[in-house]
Amino acid sequence: MIIKDEEYITKLINIANACINLGHWPSHFKMLTTVVIPKLNKTSYDSPKSFCSIVLLNTIDKLFKKKIGKRL
């Protein structure tokens, strides 16, 4: 719903443009979380291959990339 609100998108694009013009992308936008999930039916969990990692990116950063990509 957020990406369908033109006023909100315009504000996000203004923030992204300011960051690009300043040459600084805030570290908050680059934060991510990695979730490690054990794979099913493994006899041993001693090896990294026994796990699956999922990376969850910052939502604002995803919105920037999605909207900027559509406008290019």
C-alpha positions as CSV (number, residue, x, y, z in Angstrom):
1,M,0.0,0.0,0.0
2,I,2.9,2.4,0.8
3,I,4.3,2.2,-2.7
4,K,0.9,3.0,-4.2
5,D,0.8,6.4,-2.4
6,E,2.3,8.9,-4.8
7,E,2.9,11.5,-2.0
8,Y,4.9,9.0,0.0
9,I,6.8,7.8,-3.0
10,T,7.7,11.4,-3.9
11,K,9.1,11.9,-0.4
12,L,11.1,8.7,-0.6
13,I,12.5,9.6,-4.0
14,N,13.5,13.1,-2.6
15,I,15.3,11.4,0.3
16,A,17.1,9.0,-2.1
17,N,18.0,11.9,-4.4
18,A,19.5,13.8,-1.5
19,C,21.5,10.8,-0.4
20,I,22.8,10.3,-4.0
21,N,23.6,14.1,-4.4
22,L,25.5,14.1,-1.0
23,G,27.3,10.8,-1.9
24,H,26.2,9.3,1.3
25,W,23.9,6.3,1.8
26,P,23.0,6.1,5.5
27,S,24.1,2.9,7.3
28,H,20.6,2.4,8.5
29,F,19.4,1.7,4.9
30,K,22.2,-0.9,4.6
31,M,21.3,-2.9,7.7
32,L,20.2,-6.5,7.2
33,T,19.3,-9.5,9.4
34,T,20.4,-13.0,8.6
35,V,18.3,-15.9,9.8
36,V,19.9,-19.3,9.9
37,I,17.5,-22.2,9.5
38,P,18.5,-25.9,9.9
39,K,17.7,-28.0,6.8
40,L,15.3,-30.9,7.4
41,N,16.3,-34.5,7.6
42,K,20.0,-33.9,8.3
43,T,21.7,-36.5,10.4
44,S,24.3,-34.1,11.7
45,Y,24.4,-30.3,12.0
46,D,28.2,-30.1,12.2
47,S,28.5,-28.7,8.7
48,P,27.5,-25.3,7.3
49,K,25.8,-27.2,4.4
50,S,23.2,-28.4,7.0
51,F,21.8,-24.9,7.3
52,C,20.1,-22.4,5.0
53,S,20.5,-18.7,5.5
54,I,18.0,-16.1,4.6
55,V,18.9,-12.4,4.4
56,L,16.2,-9.9,5.3
57,L,17.0,-6.4,4.0
58,N,15.9,-3.1,5.4
59,T,12.4,-2.3,4.1
60,I,13.1,1.3,3.2
61,D,16.1,0.3,1.2
62,K,14.0,-2.2,-0.7
63,L,11.4,0.5,-1.5
64,F,14.1,2.9,-2.8
65,K,15.5,0.2,-5.1
66,K,12.1,-0.8,-6.4
67,K,10.9,2.7,-7.1
68,I,14.2,4.0,-8.5
69,G,14.5,0.9,-10.7
70,K,11.0,1.6,-12.2
71,R,11.8,5.2,-12.9
72,L,15.1,4.5,-14.8
